[in-house]
């Protein structure tokens, strides 16, 4: 028997040739066998079997890889095709959630039942939004591998989890007035930036990247063209991160926001050079701005306020004022009005009462 051929003579005098036919769901090799009266006959038969197998199926080597390997193949396919921040987010999801729980499985073990158990485990400790994002990445990996390595993966159903949206924090008119009054006293660049966000609905990364060159006091507009965020360094461990500035999260997020005369007058009074939040060439990153806002709101006696609360509050006040929703959607940087309504607009109880009073005009 030649080295590595797996062809040998049996005790009954026949020659047996063994070849790798596939893999069990547990990842163990499944062998096929050919027999012949001579060594040459057994070798010829096994070569035909191997050729037929190769013609109708992917190379057997693919099947012996665990799911972690396929995750790596998918990540490599995304390198350079998505924004760096998005790619790093994918890596974090795969390394933190998918590989630890599913990475050791072989392809045939990635079933709908296994995915259901995986999803249920995530739901025990994570928010519905986070679970949805993780399952979206898992779905993309399975779809990619099914296309690139046909016949290796079973048909897997990965449904999106049902989301129950919790109550989103919106400042009441009284809380809003208290915060505006606080920010207006001894106003510096950072307080001005927070007030500008409250009056425009900007995201925190967009405000951190905003420069005075993006504000036109001729047209009374703010041009959103960049966002700032802190991301993990690729290929490094120990939690090392860095701050980057790049295009906003979507095409719709690149936008021009008109400002009121009152806000334009405030901009004219505070006008400087460089970054809006610092009035110079040194930027203020989102994490620092979050700390500043927390201090501001604590001084005002406000609880549960995050930077996105300002965005929710802006959108809600716009609706209460009778804002045209298509315009509001574009100001917020959403692709559709539905996103604006479902995610950010929450009518107050007083507005609901006003609308209910209109029923009296129609006899109800």
C-alpha positions as CSV (number, residue, x, y, z in Angstrom):
1,X,0.0,0.0,0.0
2,X,1.4,3.4,-1.0
3,X,1.6,5.9,1.8
4,X,-1.6,7.9,2.3
5,X,-3.7,5.8,-0.2
6,X,-5.8,3.9,2.4
7,X,-5.8,0.8,0.2
8,X,-5.0,-2.5,1.8
9,X,-5.4,-6.3,1.3
10,X,-8.0,-8.0,3.4
11,X,-7.7,-11.4,5.1
12,X,-10.1,-12.8,2.5
13,X,-7.7,-11.8,-0.3
14,X,-9.7,-8.9,-1.7
15,X,-8.4,-5.3,-1.8
16,X,-10.2,-2.6,0.0
17,X,-10.0,1.1,-0.7
18,X,-11.4,3.6,1.8
19,X,-12.2,7.2,1.0
20,X,-13.8,10.1,2.9
21,X,-17.4,10.4,1.9
22,X,-18.6,13.2,4.2
23,X,-19.2,14.1,7.8
24,X,-21.8,13.3,10.4
25,X,-23.7,16.2,12.2
26,X,-21.3,15.8,15.0
27,X,-18.4,16.4,12.7
28,X,-17.0,12.9,12.5
29,X,-15.7,11.5,9.2
30,X,-18.1,9.2,7.2
31,X,-16.1,6.8,5.0
32,X,-17.0,5.0,1.8
33,X,-15.5,1.7,0.7
34,X,-14.6,0.1,-2.6
35,X,-13.4,-3.5,-3.2
36,X,-11.5,-5.3,-6.0
37,X,-9.8,-8.5,-6.8
38,X,-6.5,-6.6,-7.3
39,X,-4.9,-3.5,-6.0
40,X,-5.3,-1.8,-9.3
41,X,-9.1,-2.6,-9.5
42,X,-9.7,-1.2,-6.0
43,X,-7.7,1.9,-6.8
44,X,-9.6,2.5,-10.0
45,X,-13.0,2.2,-8.3
46,X,-12.1,4.5,-5.4
47,X,-10.8,7.1,-7.9
48,X,-14.1,7.0,-9.7
49,X,-16.0,7.4,-6.5
50,X,-13.9,10.4,-5.5
51,X,-14.3,12.0,-8.9
52,X,-18.1,11.5,-8.8
53,X,-18.2,12.9,-5.2
54,X,-16.2,15.9,-6.2
55,X,-18.3,16.6,-9.3
56,X,-21.6,16.8,-7.3
57,X,-20.4,18.2,-3.9
58,X,-18.0,20.7,-2.6
59,X,-14.5,19.5,-1.6
60,X,-14.8,17.3,1.5
61,X,-12.3,19.6,3.3
62,X,-14.9,22.3,3.7
63,X,-17.1,20.1,5.8
64,X,-14.6,19.4,8.5
65,X,-14.3,23.1,9.5
66,X,-16.2,24.3,12.5
67,X,-18.6,27.2,12.3
68,X,-15.9,29.5,13.7
69,X,-13.9,29.1,10.5
70,X,-16.9,30.1,8.4
71,X,-17.4,33.2,10.6
72,X,-13.8,34.1,9.8
73,X,-14.5,33.7,6.0
74,X,-17.5,36.0,6.2
75,X,-15.6,38.6,8.1
76,X,-12.8,38.5,5.6
77,X,-15.4,39.0,2.8
78,X,-16.6,42.2,4.5
79,X,-13.2,43.7,5.0
80,X,-12.9,46.8,2.8
81,X,-16.6,46.6,1.6
82,X,-18.1,48.3,4.7
83,X,-17.1,51.3,6.9
84,X,-14.3,50.5,9.3
85,X,-16.6,51.2,12.3
86,X,-19.1,48.7,10.9
87,X,-16.5,46.1,10.3
88,X,-15.2,46.4,13.8
89,X,-18.8,46.1,15.1
90,X,-19.1,42.8,13.1
91,X,-15.9,41.5,14.7
92,X,-17.1,42.4,18.2
93,X,-20.5,40.6,17.6
94,X,-18.8,37.5,16.2
95,X,-16.1,37.3,18.8
96,X,-18.2,38.2,21.8
97,X,-21.5,36.3,21.1
98,X,-21.4,34.0,18.1
99,X,-18.1,32.2,18.3
100,X,-18.3,31.4,22.0
101,X,-21.7,29.8,21.7
102,X,-21.8,28.4,18.1
103,X,-18.2,28.5,16.9
104,X,-17.3,24.9,18.0
105,X,-20.2,23.3,16.1
106,X,-19.9,21.7,12.7
107,X,-22.1,23.0,9.8
108,X,-24.7,20.3,10.1
109,X,-25.2,21.1,13.7
110,X,-26.2,24.7,12.9
111,X,-29.9,23.9,12.8
112,X,-33.0,26.0,13.5
113,X,-33.3,24.4,16.9
114,X,-29.7,25.4,17.7
115,X,-30.3,28.9,16.6
116,X,-33.5,29.1,18.6
117,X,-31.6,28.0,21.7
118,X,-28.8,30.6,20.9
119,X,-31.4,33.4,20.5
120,X,-33.2,32.5,23.8
121,X,-29.9,32.5,25.6
122,X,-29.1,36.0,24.3
123,X,-32.6,37.3,25.3
124,X,-31.9,36.4,28.9
125,X,-29.3,39.0,29.4
126,X,-29.5,41.4,26.4
127,X,-32.0,44.0,25.1
128,X,-34.2,43.0,22.1
129,X,-32.4,45.5,19.9
130,X,-29.0,43.9,20.7
131,X,-30.4,40.4,20.1
132,X,-31.8,41.6,16.8
133,X,-28.5,43.0,15.7
134,X,-26.6,39.8,16.7
135,X,-29.1,37.6,14.8
136,X,-28.8,39.8,11.8
137,X,-25.0,39.1,11.7
138,X,-25.6,35.4,12.2
139,X,-28.1,35.4,9.4
140,X,-25.6,37.1,7.1
141,X,-22.9,34.6,7.9
142,X,-25.2,31.6,7.3
143,X,-26.5,33.1,4.0
144,X,-22.9,33.8,2.8
145,X,-21.6,30.3,3.7
146,X,-24.6,28.6,2.1
147,X,-23.9,30.4,-1.1
148,X,-20.1,30.0,-1.0
149,X,-20.1,26.4,0.2
150,X,-23.3,24.8,-1.2
151,X,-24.4,21.5,0.4
152,X,-22.5,22.1,3.6
153,X,-25.1,23.9,5.7
154,X,-28.7,22.7,6.4
155,X,-31.5,25.1,5.7
156,X,-31.7,27.3,8.8
157,X,-34.5,29.7,9.7
158,X,-33.2,32.7,11.7
159,X,-36.3,34.9,12.4
160,X,-36.0,38.4,13.8
161,X,-37.1,38.5,17.4
162,X,-40.2,40.4,18.3
163,X,-39.3,43.7,19.8
164,X,-41.3,45.3,22.5
165,X,-40.2,49.0,22.5
166,X,-39.8,50.4,26.0
167,X,-40.7,53.8,27.1
168,X,-38.2,56.3,25.6
169,X,-37.1,59.2,27.8
170,X,-38.4,62.6,26.6
171,X,-38.0,65.8,28.5
172,X,-41.2,67.3,29.6
173,X,-41.7,71.0,28.7
174,X,-40.9,71.9,32.3
175,X,-37.7,69.8,32.3
176,X,-36.7,71.2,28.9
177,X,-37.1,74.8,30.2
178,X,-35.0,74.0,33.3
179,X,-32.2,72.5,31.1
180,X,-32.3,75.4,28.6
181,X,-32.1,77.9,31.5
182,X,-29.1,76.1,33.0
183,X,-27.2,75.9,29.6
184,X,-27.9,79.6,29.0
185,X,-26.1,80.7,32.2
186,X,-22.4,81.2,31.9
187,X,-22.6,79.6,28.5
188,X,-19.4,78.1,27.1
189,X,-18.7,76.2,23.9
190,X,-19.8,72.8,25.3
191,X,-23.1,74.2,26.8
192,X,-23.8,75.9,23.5
193,X,-23.3,72.6,21.6
194,X,-25.7,70.8,23.9
195,X,-28.3,73.5,23.4
196,X,-27.7,73.4,19.6
197,X,-28.3,69.6,19.6
198,X,-31.6,70.1,21.5
199,X,-32.7,72.6,18.9
200,X,-31.7,70.6,15.9
201,X,-32.0,66.9,16.8
202,X,-28.3,66.1,16.0
203,X,-26.7,62.9,17.1
204,X,-23.9,63.0,19.6
205,X,-21.3,61.9,17.0
206,X,-22.5,64.5,14.5
207,X,-22.2,67.3,17.1
208,X,-18.7,66.2,18.1
209,X,-17.6,66.3,14.5
210,X,-19.3,69.7,13.8
211,X,-17.1,72.6,12.9
212,X,-17.9,76.3,12.6
213,X,-17.3,75.9,8.8
214,X,-20.5,73.7,8.8
215,X,-22.7,76.5,10.1
216,X,-23.8,79.2,7.7
217,X,-25.1,82.4,9.3
218,X,-25.9,83.6,5.8
219,X,-28.4,80.9,5.1
220,X,-29.1,80.0,8.8
221,X,-28.3,76.4,8.2
222,X,-26.2,73.6,9.8
223,X,-24.6,71.2,7.4
224,X,-24.2,67.6,8.8
225,X,-21.5,65.9,6.8
226,X,-19.4,64.0,9.4
227,X,-19.7,61.9,12.6
228,X,-17.2,61.1,15.3
229,X,-16.9,57.8,17.3
230,X,-14.5,55.8,19.3
231,X,-13.7,52.4,17.9
232,X,-11.6,49.4,18.8
233,X,-8.2,49.1,17.1
234,X,-8.1,46.2,14.7
235,X,-5.9,43.3,15.6
236,X,-5.2,44.5,19.1
237,X,-6.3,43.2,22.5
238,X,-6.6,44.9,25.9
239,X,-9.4,47.2,24.9
240,X,-7.3,49.7,23.0
241,X,-9.4,52.1,21.1
242,X,-9.1,55.3,19.0
243,X,-11.3,58.2,17.9
244,X,-12.2,58.5,14.2
245,X,-14.2,61.0,12.1
246,X,-15.9,59.9,9.0
247,X,-19.2,60.1,7.0
248,X,-22.5,59.8,8.9
249,X,-24.2,56.4,9.4
250,X,-26.2,56.6,6.1
251,X,-26.7,58.7,3.0
252,X,-29.8,60.2,4.5
253,X,-27.8,61.3,7.5
254,X,-25.9,63.8,5.3
255,X,-28.2,66.7,5.5
256,X,-28.8,70.5,5.8
257,X,-30.7,71.6,8.9
258,X,-32.3,75.0,8.9
259,X,-32.2,76.8,12.2
260,X,-34.5,79.4,13.7
261,X,-33.6,83.1,14.0
262,X,-33.2,82.7,17.7
263,X,-30.7,79.9,17.3
264,X,-28.9,81.8,14.5
265,X,-28.5,84.8,16.8
266,X,-27.0,82.5,19.4
267,X,-24.6,81.0,16.8
268,X,-23.6,84.5,15.8
269,X,-22.8,85.4,19.5
270,X,-20.8,82.2,20.1
271,X,-19.1,82.0,16.6
272,X,-15.5,80.9,16.7
273,X,-13.2,78.6,14.6
274,X,-12.5,74.9,14.6
275,X,-14.8,72.5,16.4
276,X,-18.0,73.9,17.7
277,X,-17.7,72.1,21.1
278,X,-14.3,73.5,21.9
279,X,-13.9,76.6,19.7
280,X,-10.6,75.4,18.5
281,X,-8.7,72.7,16.6
282,X,-8.9,70.2,19.5
283,X,-12.0,68.1,19.3
284,X,-14.2,66.8,22.2
285,X,-15.0,63.1,21.8
286,X,-18.5,61.6,22.4
287,X,-17.5,59.9,25.7
288,X,-16.4,63.3,27.2
289,X,-19.5,65.0,26.0
290,X,-21.6,62.3,27.7
291,X,-19.8,63.0,30.9
292,X,-20.4,66.7,30.6
293,X,-24.2,66.2,29.8
294,X,-24.5,63.9,32.9
295,X,-23.0,66.7,35.0
296,X,-25.4,69.3,33.5
297,X,-28.5,67.2,34.1
298,X,-27.4,66.3,37.6
299,X,-27.1,70.0,38.4
300,X,-30.6,70.5,37.1
301,X,-32.0,67.6,39.1
302,X,-32.9,65.6,36.0
303,X,-32.7,61.8,36.0
304,X,-32.3,59.2,33.2
305,X,-31.2,61.7,30.6
306,X,-28.8,60.6,27.9
307,X,-27.7,62.5,24.8
308,X,-30.2,60.7,22.6
309,X,-32.9,62.1,25.0
310,X,-32.2,65.5,23.4
311,X,-33.0,64.0,20.0
312,X,-36.2,62.4,21.2
313,X,-37.2,65.6,22.8
314,X,-36.6,67.7,19.7
315,X,-38.6,65.3,17.5
316,X,-41.5,65.2,20.0
317,X,-41.6,69.0,20.3
318,X,-41.7,69.2,16.5
319,X,-44.7,66.9,16.3
320,X,-46.5,68.8,19.1
321,X,-45.9,72.0,17.1
322,X,-47.6,70.4,14.0
323,X,-44.4,69.9,12.1
324,X,-44.8,68.4,8.6
325,X,-43.4,64.8,9.1
326,X,-41.5,64.5,5.8
327,X,-39.5,67.6,6.6
328,X,-38.9,66.3,10.2
329,X,-37.7,63.0,8.8
330,X,-35.2,64.7,6.6
331,X,-34.0,67.0,9.4
332,X,-33.4,64.0,11.6
333,X,-31.6,62.2,8.8
334,X,-34.0,59.2,8.4
335,X,-34.5,57.4,5.1
336,X,-38.3,57.2,5.6
337,X,-41.1,58.9,7.6
338,X,-41.9,55.5,9.1
339,X,-38.6,55.4,10.9
340,X,-39.3,58.8,12.4
341,X,-42.8,57.9,13.6
342,X,-41.9,54.5,15.0
343,X,-38.6,55.3,16.6
344,X,-38.5,58.9,17.7
345,X,-41.9,60.6,17.8
346,X,-44.0,60.2,21.0
347,X,-47.0,62.4,21.4
348,X,-47.5,63.9,24.9
349,X,-50.7,63.2,26.8
350,X,-51.7,66.8,26.4
351,X,-51.4,66.5,22.6
352,X,-53.5,63.4,22.7
353,X,-56.2,65.2,24.7
354,X,-56.2,68.1,22.2
355,X,-56.7,65.6,19.4
356,X,-59.5,63.8,21.2
357,X,-61.3,67.1,21.8
358,X,-61.5,67.5,18.0
359,X,-64.0,64.6,18.0
360,X,-66.6,66.9,19.5
361,X,-66.8,68.7,16.1
362,X,-67.9,65.5,14.5
363,X,-70.4,64.5,17.1
364,X,-68.3,62.0,19.1
